[in-house]
Amino acid sequence: MSAPLHEPHPAGPRRALPDTQQGMRRRNLSRVMHTVSAEGPLSRAAVASRIGLTRAAVSTLVDEL
């Protein structure tokens, strides 16, 4: 018998957002907000490099805030 491929997440299962444009936007906005919350003030370019989005995408998301 082999071990499971993935261990359960300690906080429980994550709620998946739908794979729609709106779901992706929400997910990316959450990633931007989490990064700034965790690391403090950052330039848009720094946020982009940390989360793997383009600077333009981060700028669009930040403009919504």
C-alpha positions as CSV (number, residue, x, y, z in Angstrom):
1,M,0.0,0.0,0.0
2,S,1.4,3.4,-0.9
3,A,1.1,6.7,0.9
4,P,-1.4,9.3,-0.4
5,L,-0.1,11.7,-3.0
6,H,-1.3,14.7,-1.1
7,E,-1.6,15.3,2.6
8,P,-4.8,17.0,3.7
9,H,-4.5,20.8,4.2
10,P,-4.2,21.5,8.0
11,A,-6.9,24.1,7.8
12,G,-9.3,21.8,6.0
13,P,-10.3,21.7,2.3
14,R,-10.1,25.0,0.4
15,R,-13.1,26.4,-1.3
16,A,-12.4,26.6,-5.0
17,L,-13.6,29.5,-7.0
18,P,-15.1,28.8,-10.4
19,D,-12.7,28.8,-13.3
20,T,-14.2,31.9,-14.8
21,Q,-12.7,35.2,-15.6
22,Q,-14.4,36.7,-12.5
23,G,-13.1,33.8,-10.4
24,M,-9.5,34.3,-11.6
25,R,-9.8,38.1,-11.0
26,R,-11.0,37.5,-7.4
27,R,-8.2,34.9,-6.8
28,N,-5.6,37.3,-8.2
29,L,-6.9,40.2,-6.2
30,S,-6.8,38.1,-3.1
31,R,-3.2,37.2,-3.8
32,V,-2.3,40.9,-4.3
33,M,-4.0,41.9,-1.0
34,H,-2.4,39.0,0.9
35,T,1.1,39.9,-0.4
36,V,0.7,43.6,0.6
37,S,-0.8,42.6,4.0
38,A,2.0,40.2,4.7
39,E,4.9,42.2,3.4
40,G,3.8,45.9,3.9
41,P,4.1,48.6,1.3
42,L,5.4,47.4,-2.0
43,S,5.6,48.8,-5.5
44,R,3.3,47.3,-8.1
45,A,6.3,45.8,-9.8
46,A,7.4,44.1,-6.6
47,V,4.0,42.7,-6.0
48,A,3.9,41.4,-9.6
49,S,7.3,39.7,-9.3
50,R,6.3,38.0,-6.0
51,I,3.0,36.6,-7.2
52,G,3.9,35.9,-10.9
53,L,1.6,38.3,-12.6
54,T,2.5,41.1,-15.0
55,R,2.9,44.7,-13.8
56,A,0.0,45.6,-16.0
57,A,-2.3,43.0,-14.4
58,V,-1.3,44.1,-10.9
59,S,-2.0,47.7,-11.8
60,T,-5.4,46.8,-13.1
61,L,-6.2,45.0,-9.9
62,V,-4.9,47.7,-7.6
63,D,-6.9,50.4,-9.5
64,E,-10.0,48.5,-8.5
65,L,-9.1,49.0,-4.8
